[in-house]
Amino acid sequence: MSFFFRILLPGLLLLAAHSASGDGNGFRDLRGQVIVRNEDHLFLQTTNGVLRLHFADRQTPAEIREGDRIRIRGTTGRAANRESVSFGTYDVDILGHDPLPEAVEVPGNRIPTGEMLYRYVFVRGVIASVRRSSFDARWNWIVLRTPTGSIGVTARESSYPMETLLRLVDAEVRVRGFVSRSWTDVNYLGAHLALRGDNALTVLVPAPDDPFSAPPFTNTGILHRQRMRGTVLAAARRRFVLRSEKGRTLLVNAVSGDPQVRSGQSVTVVGFVEPDPIHNRIVESRVRLEPNTPPSPIDDPLSTEPLAPNLSHGKTVRLDGYIRQRRFGAGGDEFRLETDGESVLVDVSGLDGLSREDFALNARVQVTGVCLVEFERPSPAEAFPVFRSYTLIPRTPADLVVLETPPWWTPRRFLFVLAALVAALVAILIWNRLLQTLSRRRGRALAREELGRAQAEWKVE
């Protein structure tokens, strides 16, 4: 008995300590300084680290200010992780007030990694884009380009309205704030900088009034927008392949609201140039159609080499294969082509006048277009990029030809016909069984009638 007691006692003590640590339901007594206060939660600097405190009524006590030293006691529920505490009922005592920690300047690449988590910092960079958070509409997301990489910055809509921030795209700024873990937003992972305090966003160099006054493209080391003029080789929705006047081939990701371009059009784009594993690309781009320049037909020679990640990017190729997956409508206009052991995504979202009904599952088609090589992390460029897939963007509807319509006798239809035959056979068997039952009943009834007639005749005799 004493042997088992010596074995079980340490485990019981460890379980009790784990329960008292606040990961589950229990009671907590915390002391520390409030370093960040929001309407529904706050961050408390304790001797053991920073904790994020939530409250059952989703309201931070009104008497608490940033910088206050507090003591909070109460019952706690199960939290999302070890850095969070969720209070049900609680009491708060304000013990004093101290200045917040001074912000230190850090390079941008130390933000997303979490190295500066729960610290006040400031960073210099250029605002590349602004968008509303898909997780919480009270916040706006800013992408800030710094010399060491891009970072995410959150700004409260009430303090930094979207209209104001949009006018700061391409401005050089200094931002000050608190490094926090990113929300459960699929577009932003890791850690980000949340603007806090007075003068949290200082404009060092304002954005130009005319975005198309950006300097011509020179290299990828420039943080600001750059300008490039060229011809559209192939276009999809919100992205297209551009051949510059100097012969460079780049992928351009355009912002919403600008005109949809078509193959052969002459355009000027301004955007932020980023390296990818193959060439360069222009992101968050503004597009302007060049006047008095009618579209010119694109007659690039077809590449005769087989698809290869290091050779096919930007080349015009022609593929012959079968449609295995398709998605047309609000979710996108694309299908997957199975050809020579490769699964190639064909993006037709930029084509007008294309009859989508002709491209049914299992149809054999021939597709001509510009090939894009997609990687797991297209930017920044990596020493050993991970290949993901090929994407083909047709130039015009004539680049898609249906060679064979899919056979009518498909596995789905075979199963449907088989199910119908089985249902018909079951119905016949049931009907036959009913007829047999009715026949037996009628036979017994006739037999009783004959017997009764015979008995009546016998009595008369």
Helices and strands as residue ranges (DSSP letters): H 2-20, E 26-37, E 41-46, E 49-55, E 68-77, E 84-97, E 104-105, G 108-110, E 120-132, E 139-146, E 149-156, H 162-166, E 172-181, E 191-195, E 201-205, G 211-213, E 226-236, E 239-244, E 249-254, E 266-275, E 280-289, E 316-327, E 334-339, E 342-347, G 356-358, E 364-375, E 387-394, G 397-399, E 400-404, H 411-460
